């Protein structure tokens, strides 16, 4: 969809004064109204809804004020990641006849995030789940977002607390400045007037965070029973096809204590898949250990066994399954929705052999 026809003015969502937005009727019968926002504070994203009388109030009917700032942080971060990837693509295609500005605008033509009226609550809740919640995590997120905005060490990065506070998933310019001070105090950035540079120590932290994000491994916790062998094959297939490597300790060769091996492999994993079918104590232990480390868990359980889940996990968003194929489809979709394609996506998939 062309960017022609944008209106300049306060953002309908975050109220930033210098944003652009556009309403368009795509197909009233099927899609409803389309509102695209291109805002320096909260990013480039679109809504497909019935009307836009007050989009800000609509969002606050689903989430609270703090969660709204987390949502805006997410939309901004995803926009900057998209723009960074576009710039990298253009650098790799240097020497073509089209002007860089024209190609950049053409590649940036579509908003990265589209929020549909039939999935608005689901999509917004997914977004806020990705948000850093503690002051330390917000500060480190700000550091990595500063790095995303300028990938060359030593370059000055402009700072505008009124525009940029969403880069730290903050609710105000004051909170944003608080995280900047923390980063400078810990020698991660050097503030120079209205700009900053990322220090060597700061780039070290950024690289460590990126390494964790690119971990290819997924630990699988489940009942080691023959009746579950075909279920594991579907779990394995879903993980591989999403671009990650599944690890199940009974399938690995190792020496020493099995508990030590489990702990080691969980620590090395980006996320874990825990299937609670059979209500095995080991699955509860492994999933709990992962959560204690801050490693996210995707929980699954056979439909007729969900009623037996322990009270302390029954509130989790389990994927219920009745057939192997349904489990495979739902699990793959959940992995891609939360983590995106993994680093092994284009590698040979052993489950196809």
LINRATA-V626923 format. One record per pair of residues at least 24 apart in sequence whose ideal C-beta (glycine too) atoms are under 10 Angstrom apart, sorted by the first residue. I is the first residue (numbers start at 1). GAP is how many residues later the second one is. Records with the same first field share a line. If there is no record, write none. Layout:
BEGIN
I = GAP ; GAP
END
This chain:
BEGIN
1 = 25 ; 33 ; 35 ; 45 ; 108 ; 109 ; 110
2 = 103 ; 107
3 = 33 ; 35 ; 41 ; 102 ; 105 ; 106 ; 107
5 = 31
6 = 30 ; 31 ; 32
8 = 30
10 = 29
11 = 26 ; 27 ; 28 ; 29 ; 30 ; 31 ; 32 ; 44 ; 45 ; 61
12 = 25 ; 27 ; 35 ; 40 ; 42 ; 43 ; 44
13 = 24 ; 26 ; 28 ; 29 ; 30 ; 32 ; 34 ; 42 ; 43 ; 45 ; 46 ; 55 ; 58 ; 59 ; 62
14 = 25 ; 26 ; 27 ; 28 ; 29 ; 42 ; 54 ; 55 ; 57 ; 58 ; 61 ; 62 ; 149 ; 151 ; 152
15 = 24 ; 26 ; 27 ; 41
16 = 24 ; 25 ; 26 ; 56 ; 146 ; 147 ; 150
17 = 24 ; 145 ; 146
18 = 145
19 = 24
20 = 24
21 = 25 ; 31 ; 34
22 = 24
23 = 24 ; 28 ; 29
31 = 85 ; 86
32 = 84 ; 85 ; 86
33 = 84
34 = 77 ; 80
35 = 80
36 = 74 ; 75 ; 78
37 = 38 ; 42 ; 74 ; 76
38 = 41 ; 70 ; 73
39 = 33 ; 36 ; 37 ; 40 ; 124 ; 127
40 = 36 ; 39 ; 120 ; 122 ; 123 ; 124 ; 126
41 = 31 ; 34 ; 35 ; 119 ; 121 ; 122 ; 123 ; 124 ; 125 ; 126
42 = 26 ; 27 ; 29 ; 30 ; 31 ; 32 ; 33 ; 34 ; 37 ; 121 ; 124
43 = 29 ; 30 ; 31 ; 32 ; 33 ; 34 ; 35 ; 36 ; 37 ; 39 ; 40 ; 68 ; 69 ; 70 ; 123
44 = 31 ; 32 ; 34 ; 35 ; 36 ; 38 ; 39 ; 64 ; 66 ; 67 ; 68 ; 69
45 = 26 ; 27 ; 29 ; 30 ; 31 ; 33 ; 34 ; 66 ; 67 ; 68 ; 69 ; 70 ; 82
46 = 64 ; 65 ; 66 ; 67 ; 68 ; 69 ; 70
47 = 64 ; 66 ; 67 ; 68 ; 69 ; 70 ; 73 ; 76
48 = 66 ; 67 ; 68 ; 69 ; 70 ; 71 ; 72
49 = 66 ; 67 ; 68 ; 69 ; 71
50 = 67
51 = 66
55 = 60
58 = 62
59 = 56 ; 61 ; 65
61 = 60
62 = 58 ; 59 ; 61 ; 62 ; 63 ; 66
63 = 58 ; 61 ; 62 ; 64 ; 65
64 = 64
65 = 106
66 = 62 ; 65 ; 67 ; 103 ; 105
67 = 57 ; 58 ; 60 ; 61 ; 62 ; 64
68 = 56 ; 60 ; 103
69 = 59 ; 62 ; 96 ; 97 ; 99 ; 100 ; 101 ; 102 ; 103 ; 106
70 = 54 ; 57 ; 58 ; 59 ; 60 ; 61 ; 62 ; 63 ; 68 ; 96 ; 99 ; 100 ; 101
71 = 44 ; 52 ; 53 ; 54 ; 55 ; 56 ; 57 ; 59 ; 60 ; 95 ; 98
72 = 55 ; 56 ; 59 ; 93 ; 94 ; 97 ; 98 ; 99
73 = 54 ; 55 ; 57 ; 58 ; 59 ; 65 ; 68 ; 69 ; 72 ; 92 ; 93 ; 94 ; 95 ; 96 ; 97 ; 98
74 = 39 ; 50 ; 52 ; 53 ; 54 ; 55 ; 56 ; 57 ; 92 ; 95
75 = 36 ; 37 ; 38 ; 40 ; 49 ; 52 ; 91
76 = 69 ; 87 ; 88 ; 89 ; 90 ; 91 ; 93
77 = 50 ; 53 ; 54 ; 64 ; 67 ; 68 ; 71 ; 89 ; 90 ; 92
78 = 33 ; 34 ; 35 ; 49 ; 52
79 = 29 ; 32 ; 33 ; 34
80 = 32 ; 65 ; 66 ; 68 ; 69 ; 87
81 = 31 ; 64 ; 67
82 = 25 ; 26 ; 28 ; 29 ; 30 ; 31
83 = 24 ; 25 ; 29 ; 65 ; 66
84 = 63 ; 64 ; 65 ; 66 ; 67
85 = 27 ; 63
87 = 64
88 = 63
122 = 215
123 = 214
125 = 192
126 = 211 ; 212
128 = 41
129 = 167 ; 188 ; 209
130 = 39 ; 166 ; 208 ; 209
131 = 38
132 = 36 ; 37
133 = 36
135 = 33 ; 35 ; 40 ; 43 ; 44 ; 47
136 = 43 ; 46
137 = 31 ; 32 ; 157
138 = 29 ; 30 ; 31 ; 32 ; 37 ; 38 ; 40 ; 41 ; 44
139 = 29 ; 39 ; 40 ; 41 ; 42 ; 43 ; 44 ; 47 ; 49
140 = 28 ; 39 ; 42 ; 43 ; 48 ; 65 ; 66 ; 68 ; 69
141 = 26 ; 27 ; 28 ; 29 ; 38 ; 68
142 = 24 ; 25 ; 26 ; 27 ; 28 ; 34 ; 37 ; 38 ; 40 ; 41 ; 46 ; 47
143 = 24 ; 25 ; 36 ; 37 ; 39 ; 40 ; 43 ; 45 ; 46 ; 55 ; 59 ; 60 ; 62 ; 63 ; 66
144 = 54 ; 58 ; 61 ; 62 ; 63 ; 65 ; 66 ; 69
145 = 24 ; 61
146 = 34 ; 37 ; 42 ; 43 ; 50 ; 51 ; 52 ; 56 ; 60
147 = 42 ; 51 ; 55 ; 56 ; 58 ; 59 ; 60 ; 62 ; 63
148 = 58 ; 62
150 = 46 ; 47 ; 48
151 = 47 ; 55
152 = 45 ; 46
153 = 44 ; 45 ; 46 ; 47 ; 49 ; 50 ; 53
154 = 43 ; 44 ; 45 ; 46 ; 49
155 = 40 ; 42 ; 43
156 = 34 ; 36 ; 37 ; 38 ; 39 ; 40 ; 41
157 = 32 ; 34 ; 35 ; 38 ; 39 ; 40 ; 41
158 = 35 ; 36 ; 37 ; 38
159 = 30 ; 32 ; 33 ; 34 ; 35 ; 36 ; 37
160 = 34
161 = 33
212 = 58 ; 82 ; 83
213 = 57 ; 126 ; 127 ; 130
214 = 56 ; 128 ; 129
215 = 29 ; 30 ; 53 ; 54 ; 55 ; 56 ; 80 ; 124 ; 127 ; 128
216 = 27 ; 28 ; 29 ; 52 ; 53 ; 54 ; 126 ; 127 ; 128 ; 129 ; 131
217 = 27 ; 28 ; 29 ; 30 ; 48 ; 49 ; 50 ; 51 ; 52 ; 53 ; 54 ; 55 ; 125 ; 127
218 = 24 ; 25 ; 26 ; 27 ; 28 ; 29 ; 30 ; 47 ; 51 ; 52 ; 53 ; 54 ; 55 ; 80 ; 117 ; 121 ; 124
219 = 26 ; 27 ; 28 ; 29 ; 30 ; 43 ; 45 ; 46 ; 47 ; 48 ; 49 ; 50 ; 51 ; 52 ; 53 ; 54 ; 55 ; 67 ; 68 ; 70 ; 71 ; 76 ; 78
220 = 26 ; 27 ; 28 ; 29 ; 30 ; 31 ; 45 ; 49 ; 52 ; 53 ; 54 ; 55 ; 63 ; 66
221 = 27 ; 28 ; 41 ; 45 ; 51 ; 52 ; 53 ; 54 ; 55 ; 59 ; 61 ; 62 ; 63 ; 64 ; 65 ; 66 ; 67 ; 68 ; 69 ; 76 ; 78
222 = 26 ; 28 ; 51 ; 52 ; 53 ; 54 ; 55 ; 56 ; 58 ; 60 ; 61 ; 64 ; 78
223 = 52 ; 53 ; 54 ; 55 ; 56 ; 57 ; 59 ; 60
224 = 24 ; 25 ; 26 ; 27 ; 54 ; 56 ; 58 ; 59
225 = 52 ; 53 ; 55
227 = 50 ; 51
228 = 47 ; 49 ; 50 ; 52 ; 74
230 = 94
231 = 44 ; 46 ; 69 ; 71 ; 90 ; 92 ; 93 ; 96 ; 97
232 = 43 ; 92
233 = 91 ; 95 ; 118
234 = 87 ; 89 ; 90 ; 91 ; 92 ; 93 ; 94 ; 95 ; 97 ; 98 ; 117
235 = 38 ; 40 ; 63 ; 65 ; 89 ; 92 ; 93 ; 96 ; 97
236 = 37 ; 92 ; 113 ; 114 ; 115
237 = 87 ; 90 ; 91 ; 94 ; 95 ; 112 ; 113 ; 114 ; 115
238 = 35 ; 60 ; 62 ; 89 ; 90 ; 91 ; 92 ; 93 ; 94 ; 95 ; 96 ; 97 ; 98 ; 113
239 = 32 ; 34 ; 59 ; 89 ; 92 ; 93 ; 96 ; 103 ; 105 ; 112
240 = 92 ; 102 ; 104 ; 105 ; 107 ; 108 ; 109 ; 110 ; 111 ; 112
241 = 87 ; 90 ; 91 ; 94 ; 95 ; 100 ; 101 ; 103 ; 104 ; 108 ; 110 ; 111
242 = 89 ; 90 ; 91 ; 92 ; 93 ; 94 ; 95 ; 96 ; 97 ; 98 ; 99 ; 100 ; 102 ; 103
243 = 92 ; 93 ; 96 ; 97 ; 98 ; 99 ; 100 ; 101 ; 102 ; 103 ; 104 ; 106
244 = 25 ; 26 ; 27 ; 29 ; 91 ; 95 ; 97 ; 98 ; 99 ; 100 ; 101
245 = 24 ; 25 ; 97 ; 98 ; 99 ; 102 ; 105
246 = 26 ; 27 ; 104 ; 105
247 = 25
248 = 25
249 = 33 ; 37
258 = 24
259 = 26 ; 27 ; 30
262 = 24 ; 27
263 = 26 ; 27 ; 30
266 = 24 ; 26 ; 27 ; 29
267 = 26 ; 28
268 = 27
269 = 24 ; 26 ; 27
270 = 25 ; 26 ; 65 ; 69 ; 72 ; 73
271 = 24 ; 25 ; 26 ; 27 ; 64 ; 67 ; 68 ; 71
272 = 24 ; 25 ; 26 ; 27
273 = 24 ; 25 ; 26 ; 27 ; 46 ; 58 ; 61 ; 62
274 = 24 ; 25 ; 26 ; 27 ; 39 ; 42 ; 44
275 = 24 ; 25 ; 26 ; 27 ; 30 ; 43 ; 44 ; 46 ; 52 ; 56
276 = 24 ; 25 ; 26 ; 29 ; 30 ; 32 ; 33 ; 34 ; 37 ; 38 ; 40 ; 42
277 = 24 ; 25 ; 26 ; 27 ; 28 ; 29 ; 31 ; 44 ; 50
278 = 24 ; 27 ; 30
279 = 26 ; 29 ; 30 ; 31
281 = 29
283 = 30
284 = 25 ; 26 ; 28 ; 29
287 = 26 ; 29
288 = 24 ; 25
291 = 25
296 = 42 ; 43
298 = 32 ; 33 ; 36 ; 37 ; 40 ; 41
299 = 35
300 = 27 ; 30 ; 31 ; 34
301 = 26
302 = 25
END
